[in-house]
Amino acid sequence: MTDPDQAERLKALEAKIEALKGPVQTKKHTDEHYSQAHLAWRMVIELVVGLLIGFGMGYGLDSLFGTLPIFLVIFTLLGLAAGIKVMMRSATEIQQTQAADTAKDNTPVETGGDERARNGD
């Protein structure tokens, strides 16, 4: 059987371990899970809005001038280009934010390359 002195030492050791561990930080499941879906929907919406604005402007100009749907086609393509440009800018912003978060965590990111060059050989 264990003597009372060992039981007290064991409790003291467990208390020291818990004190050194500190508070447990858990990520919320909802924040982690839905963040990628939110970013994907943001990009889709930016692309569709660009298309719709270009379509609306082209349709309005065609009906105003009474022309064939030439402005509709031109402005729809311009709206598509603008939507893609905004979507790419958002992707760059997201990538920079994730890189800053990674740098803040002090976790080095391996980018590949020659292992000897990384080791200084």
C-alpha positions as CSV (number, residue, x, y, z in Angstrom):
1,M,0.0,0.0,0.0
2,T,1.1,3.6,-0.5
3,D,2.0,5.5,2.5
4,P,0.4,9.0,3.1
5,D,3.6,10.8,2.3
6,Q,3.7,9.4,-1.2
7,A,0.1,10.3,-1.8
8,E,0.8,13.9,-0.7
9,R,3.9,14.1,-3.0
10,L,1.9,12.7,-5.9
11,K,-0.8,15.4,-5.4
12,A,1.8,18.1,-5.1
13,L,3.4,16.9,-8.3
14,E,0.1,16.8,-10.2
15,A,-0.6,20.4,-9.0
16,K,2.8,21.6,-10.3
17,I,2.2,19.9,-13.6
18,E,-1.2,21.5,-14.0
19,A,0.2,24.9,-13.0
20,L,2.9,24.6,-15.6
21,K,0.5,23.6,-18.4
22,G,-1.5,26.7,-18.0
23,P,-5.0,27.3,-19.3
24,V,-6.1,25.2,-22.2
25,Q,-6.8,27.2,-25.3
26,T,-9.4,25.7,-27.6
27,K,-10.5,27.0,-30.9
28,K,-14.2,27.3,-31.5
29,H,-15.3,24.7,-34.0
30,T,-17.6,27.2,-35.7
31,D,-14.9,29.7,-36.3
32,E,-12.5,27.2,-37.8
33,H,-15.0,25.2,-39.8
34,Y,-16.9,28.0,-41.4
35,S,-14.1,30.4,-42.1
36,Q,-13.1,28.7,-45.4
37,A,-16.8,28.5,-46.6
38,H,-17.2,32.2,-45.8
39,L,-14.1,33.0,-48.0
40,A,-15.3,30.9,-50.8
41,W,-18.8,32.5,-50.8
42,R,-17.2,35.9,-50.7
43,M,-15.3,35.1,-53.9
44,V,-18.3,33.7,-55.7
45,I,-20.4,36.7,-54.7
46,E,-17.8,39.1,-56.0
47,L,-17.6,37.3,-59.3
48,V,-21.4,37.2,-59.7
49,V,-21.9,40.8,-58.7
50,G,-19.4,41.9,-61.3
51,L,-21.2,39.9,-64.0
52,L,-24.6,41.3,-63.0
53,I,-23.4,44.9,-62.9
54,G,-21.9,44.6,-66.3
55,F,-25.0,42.9,-67.6
56,G,-27.2,45.7,-66.2
57,M,-25.1,48.4,-67.7
58,G,-25.0,46.8,-71.1
59,Y,-28.7,46.1,-71.1
60,G,-29.4,49.7,-70.1
61,L,-27.2,51.2,-72.8
62,D,-28.7,48.9,-75.4
63,S,-32.2,49.9,-74.5
64,L,-31.2,53.5,-74.3
65,F,-29.6,53.7,-77.7
66,G,-31.8,51.0,-79.3
67,T,-28.8,49.0,-80.6
68,L,-28.3,45.3,-81.0
69,P,-27.0,43.6,-77.8
70,I,-23.5,44.8,-78.5
71,F,-23.2,46.8,-75.3
72,L,-24.7,43.9,-73.4
73,V,-22.0,41.5,-74.6
74,I,-19.2,44.1,-74.1
75,F,-20.2,45.2,-70.6
76,T,-20.9,41.6,-69.5
77,L,-17.4,40.6,-70.4
78,L,-16.0,43.8,-68.7
79,G,-18.1,42.8,-65.6
80,L,-16.6,39.3,-65.7
81,A,-13.1,40.8,-65.9
82,A,-13.8,43.2,-63.1
83,G,-15.2,40.3,-61.0
84,I,-12.2,38.2,-61.6
85,K,-9.9,41.1,-60.7
86,V,-11.7,41.7,-57.4
87,M,-11.8,38.0,-56.7
88,M,-8.0,37.7,-57.2
89,R,-7.4,40.7,-55.0
90,S,-9.5,39.1,-52.2
91,A,-7.5,35.9,-52.6
92,T,-4.2,37.8,-52.3
93,E,-5.6,39.6,-49.2
94,I,-6.6,36.2,-47.6
95,Q,-3.2,34.7,-48.4
96,Q,-1.4,37.6,-46.8
97,T,-3.6,37.4,-43.7
98,Q,-2.9,33.7,-43.4
99,A,0.8,34.3,-43.8
100,A,0.8,36.9,-41.1
101,D,-1.1,34.5,-38.8
102,T,1.5,31.8,-39.5
103,A,4.3,34.2,-38.8
104,K,2.7,35.3,-35.6
105,D,2.5,31.7,-34.4
106,N,6.3,31.4,-35.0
107,T,5.8,28.2,-37.0
108,P,8.3,28.1,-39.9
109,V,6.7,27.2,-43.2
110,E,8.8,24.9,-45.4
111,T,8.7,26.2,-49.0
112,G,10.7,23.4,-50.4
113,G,14.1,23.7,-52.0
114,D,17.4,22.0,-51.5
115,E,17.9,20.7,-48.0
116,R,21.7,21.3,-48.1
117,A,21.1,24.9,-48.9
118,R,18.8,25.3,-45.9
119,N,21.3,23.6,-43.6
120,G,24.1,25.8,-44.8
121,D,26.2,23.1,-46.4
